[in-house]
Amino acid sequence: MRIAYLSLEFPPRVYGGLGVYVDEISRGMAALGQSVSVFTPGDGQLPRQEQMGGVDVFRTNPVAIRDGLDIFLSPQTLAWGDGLRFLEDLISINLQSAAMVMDNGPFDICVAHDWLGLWGGMAVKRKELPLIYHVHGLEVGRSDNPNQQLVALEKRGSEAADRIITVSEAMKRQIVDLGIPPEKISVCYHGVDAGFFDPQRADPGALASLKKRYGFAEDDIIILFLGRLEPVKGVRELMAAFPSVLSRHPKARLLLVGRGSLEAWVKQELQRLGAGFATLVTDHIRPGGDSSKSSHAKAHRGPC
């Protein structure tokens, strides 16, 4: 098959899990003998077209569409503030990517990864190219105050798609709550590269230095949480389960790295848990990493 992926993230422009997933799945599909092309933004310096790991990569750069578009926007959309510029660039990228999909086809199928690729996906769907909407997350799970415009976009994309792939049964239920038939949705759990995460690969010296840096003992068993401190990331469930873990493994310790809306709650839970059992790190997070989602974090949250 010839498969077209529409993704905001692809190496070396990776902000979080979405980019890692698209990188891994595209190379995995290519290794299985499929022809995979990824359509993604560039940065003005990266090649417009190249092959990486058996995957054809097409990059486009946004063009300014704000001068003509702003006239037609509603007060609700204009309230996005700085996020509005990201939104307009995203629409520009999507429309250019859709044109590139049609120009470099024919493809057998197009996959839009998250709402960030829906404009392009729905555009090629109108050209009768089958569309899969891959839901990595939904607006209702990203924010305690969901942007109803994004909710409406996700619903429309779900209705337009020929098939929906999502990452969990819980996410499937959220999509069904949008009015989408459950038989249209397939759950495909994330895989893990067991070789990459093999503990035997860890540098003992670096691990000892890390434990010392954050006040852990040499024989402590460290459980690392790295991600945004948001409900969808599961930090509340982790904190709730940890006392049970401690009762069975007294040397278990938590190292949490991230920022987010639950930061104050996490700090309160750490105080309740007691000193020495867990550490929260917020001051060594690289801007643009998963803990902040960089430029599209604001657009994810809706009105800024």
BELPE-V346862 format. One line per field, one symbol per residue. phi: phi as a letter, one per 20 degrees, with the letter a starting at -180 (. if undefined). psi: psi as a letter, one per 20 degrees, with the letter a starting at -180 (. if undefined). burial: 1 if it has 24 or more other ideal C-beta (glycine too) atoms within 12 Angstrom, else 0. Layout:
phi: ???
psi: ???
burial: ???
This chain:
phi: .dddddbfdageeceafgfffffffffffffeneedcddbfdcndfgfbadclndedddcdfdfdfgefggeefgfffffmfffffgffffffffffffffffdeedebcceemffdfgfffffffemegdddeeeacgfeebfcgffffgfffffffffffbcdcdaffffffffffnegffeddecffecffffefgffffgfffffffffdmeffefdededcrfecgfenffffffefgffffecgefcdcdcrcqfegffffffffffofnebcddcdcefgoeffcmlfefffffnge
psi: qopppophpqqjnphbhghgghgghghghhhjjqoppporqajihqqhprpokjppppqqqqqojhhhhhhiqrhghhiichhhhggghggggghghghhghhjaqqhqpooorhhjhggghghhijkppppooohqqhhihqimpohghghghgghhhhqhqpprirhghghhhhiijpphiipppoqprpnhghjphiiqohghghhgghhjkqqhjqopopporqmqhiijhghghhihhhghhhnhjqqpoporraijghgghghhghhqqihqpppijkpppiahihjchjgghgibp.
burial: 0011111111101111111111111110110001111111110000000001001111110100000000000000100100111111111111111101110110101111111111111111100011111111111111100110111011111101111111100011011001010001100000000000000000000000011001010001011111111111101001100100000000011111111101100100110010001111100010000111111111111110
